[in-house]
Amino acid sequence: MKIPLPIPFISSTLFHLYKIWCKTLRYEEVGRERLDELWDTKTPMVTCLWHDELFPLMHARRQLEIIAVVSQSSDGEILAQVLEKLGLLTSRGSSSRGGVKALLRVARTMKTSGHIGCITIDGPRGPRHVAKEGAVFITHRSNAKIVPVRIAMSKTYIFKKAWDQFQVPLPFSKVKIIFGEPYDLEAGSLNDEYLEKERKRLEDKLKDLL
């Protein structure tokens, strides 16, 4: 009989494995000073990246206080527990369950405690590399800047059957984290036309970074 492992055990094991794994990687950061300048001046910001490039991002955290949107699935619960062990706050929700509440919680936390918002803009179910509207919603509500982020890994294992073709950098490979130019949303109300225009704008900026 197959006995399922408890989620706390899985998340704790993944947390320790993740820390060891990331220590083998060789990192390069491009444009990090843009992020640090906003942080030092207490400027609200939302960092945005693709779901498949998420794995090595925690190297870039350092002194930053971050709140991330994580889905309400069982896999999301494991991820949330790992992220919280790494020192992040999480807000649970997705496009299908609890999404608006999760986004509002992020915007509120950004305003009250100065955390950086972080969202994988094509998650949690895709389509791959098609931006959704959540990041625009958070940014508009918190009067923040958007910081596009891309991550290039020299050698990876790709989960080809996953919707996002999730990438895991192989040990001792090179990881290049690219921080794009922070930008402001255009003035306007959160109607469908505005959300679509800004969603596409963000999508194009991410695709242009690599």
N, C-alpha and C positions, 0 to 999 in steps of 0.2 A: 504493500500500500504506500502510495506517495504521500509524504507528509510535507505540506507547504511550510516554507521557512517564514518566521514572523518578519514583518516589515522593518522593525527597529534593528534586527540582526542584519538584514540585507543592507540597510542604509549605513550602518556602522562599518560593515566590511567594505562597502564601496568607498566610503569616506577615507579610510586608511589606505586602500589601494590607490585611490585617486591622488592622494598627497605624494605617495611614493612614485607613482607614474609620472606626475608632472615635474618632479625633481630631476628626471632624466632628460627632459626636453631642453633645447637650446632656443632661447627667445630673442626676438628683435621687436622693438616697438617703434612705430613710425607715427609721428604726430601726437605723442602722449602729452606733450606740453600744452596742447589745446585743452585736453581734459583737466589737467592740473590747474590751469589758469582759471577755468570756470569754477572748480572746486574751491580754490583759494579765495575767490571773490564771492563765494556763496551764491553763485548763479544757478538756478534750477536747471536740470538737464535730464534728458531721457536718452540712454544709450540703446541703439537698435542694431540687431544683427540677425543673420539667418540661423535657423534652428540647427542645421547640420554642422555649423562651425562653432558650436557652443563649448565643446569639451575643454579646450585649454584656456578659456577666458579668465578663470579665477587668478591666474598669474598676475593679471593687470590690476587686481583689486587694491592691494597694499592698504593705504590709509583710508581708502574710500568707503563710505557707508552706502550700501546698496539695498534696494528692495526690488525683487524680481517677481514677475507674474508666472505662476506655475499652474498647470491644469489640475482639475479635481479628480483625475483618474487614479487608479492604484499605482501606476508608474509615476504619476505626478507626485503622489505621496512620498514615494521613495526619493525622488529628486528633491522635493522640498526639504526632507529631513537631512539629506546630504548638504544642501546649500546652507541650511541653518547651522549645521556643524561647522561649516566654513566661515560663519559669521555674518551671513546675509539675513535679511528679513524676506519673507515670502508672502504673496497675496494669491490665494487660490481661486482659480476661475478660468474659463475658456469661452470660446465662441458659442458653445452649446450649453454650458452650465455655469451660472454665477459670474458671467463675464463682466457685466457692467459694474456689479458690486466690487469685483476684484480691481478693476481699473480705477474706480472712485477711491478705493482704499489706498492705492498707490499714490494717486494725486494728493490725497489728504496727508499721507505720511511725508511726501516730499515737501509740502507746505509747512507742516508742524515741526519736523525734525531735521529737515535739510538733506534727506537721503536722495541718492541718485536713482531714478527709475531705470529698470533694465527689462527689455522685452525682446523675445525672438519673434519677429514680426510676421513670419509665415506659419508659426506654430498655433496650436499643438498638432494639427492634422493636415496642414497644407491647403492648397497646392504648394509644392516646393518652389521657393524663391518668388512667391507672389505675396506682396505685402498686404496685410489686413489693416483695419482702421484703428485698432486699439492704441497704437503708439501715438497717432494723431490726436485721439481723444484725450489721452493722459497729458500730452504736451499742451494742448489747448486749455485744459482745466487747471493746470499748474503754472501756466504762463512761463513755460520752460523753453530751452533750446533743444533741438535734436542733434545727437552726435551719432552719425553712421559709423559702424565698426565692421571690418572684415578681418578674417583670420585665414592665412594661407599656411598649410602644413606640407612639408616636403615629402614625407612618407606617411601614408595613412592606410588604415583598414577601413573600408567603406561597407556599411551594411546596405547592400544593394536592394534587398527586399523591403527595406523600411521606406515609408512615404517620402522622407527627406534625404535618403541616402546618407545617413549620419556618418560623420568622419571621426575616427579616433587616431590621433597621431601615434605612430609607432615609437617605442622607446628610443631616445637619443636622436630623434629627428628634429629638424628646424621648424620653429613656429614664428610666423611673422604676423603681428597684430597691428592693424592699420586703423588709426583714428581719423575719420574724415573731418572736414571743416564743419564746425557747429553752425547751425542755421536756425532762423526763426520761421515759424509758420506765418503765412500771410494773414492779415486781419480778415475776420469774417466769422459768421456764425456756423455752428456745427450742423449744417444741413447735409443732405446726401451728396449734393454737387461738390460742396467744399471738402467733405471727407474723401471723396473719390479723387479729387484733384491733388490733395496733399498726400494721400496714400500712394498714388502713382509717382509723385515727385520723390518721395522717400525711396520707393522701390528703384527708381532710376539712379538715385545717388549711391545706393548700395552697389548696384551692378557696375557703376563706373569706377568704384574704388579698386577693383582688381581687373 
